[in-house]
Every structure is written in C-alpha cells, then in structure tokens.
Amino acid sequence: MKNKTKIGISIIIAIGLAFTGFIYYSTHISIWGVNISKYDLKEVTIITKDHGYIITNPKLVLEIAQEIAKTKRLYKLEASNFPPKEALSTKYLKLSISTTFNMGGSIWDDSNSGLMLESNGYYWNVSSRLIELMDKSLKGAKKYF
C-alpha cells in the first residue's frame, strides 16, 4: 500500500510541476535571453532615419515581443566586430521594448548575416516578419521627434 501512495503522490507532484510550468510559460516571454512577464510589456520604441515612434497598442506590443522572442543569437558582440563589417544603414535604426526596464539596440544590415540587432552583448537576427510588424505598427504610433 505504501508504494501505491508514493506513486500517487509522485504523480500529483509531477502534474503540479507541469501545470506550474505551463502557467509560467504562458504568462512569460524570453527576449534576448531575459525572461519577462507578458503583463509587464508596456511599449515598443522604434527609431527610423526620420522619426522616433512609440507603440503602445497592447496587441501590437505583444506581437512584436513574441516575434523578437523568436530571434536567434548570431554571435557575440566584441569591440572588433562593432559595428559589423560592411554594415549598412537600414530604414530602422533602433528598437527597444519597455517593461519594468528598457531593452533594445541598434539594427544593422550586414551583407553576410542580413538584418541583425545588437542587444544584451550579442547580435540577433531580425526576421522579415518582425520588419512587417514594425511597418504595421508605425501607422498608429505616436511620433516623438
């Protein structure tokens, strides 16, 4: 009888841990290696060659954050590779996300790696989907310069 009780308790603990993990990962997002509560996402700031924009629409902020969460780390940022060799200026110069703190970096177009963003000590890829979301979000964004 004791073995059945131990097995039952083990199953209940495993289910509880799985449920806790599910709740955590459905309410948090990992951006550039930092885990953030989705409820703490406040705004996205985008700087182009001409203007600075603040996106506050919660749906767009979350969509952009989710796309950023998919970015892949390319390589470590070193003094020897900043800015990237043959870096070209793009329409978008900077991207940052505001939560309880700000995170973000500069956007570069490198002939070898394509569009990338430097943040948190690394270069990260910038997907075409992220650019599409940024384009879409500028239409309703507030200009601040």
Secondary structure, DSSP 8 states (H G I E B T S, - for coil): -HHHHHHHHHHHHHHHHHHHHHHHHHHEEEETTEEEEGGG--EEEEEESS-EEEE--HHHHHHHHHHHHT--EEEE--GGGSS-TT-B--SEEEEEEESSSEEEEEEEEETTTEEEEEETTEEEE--HHHHHHHHHHHTT-EE--
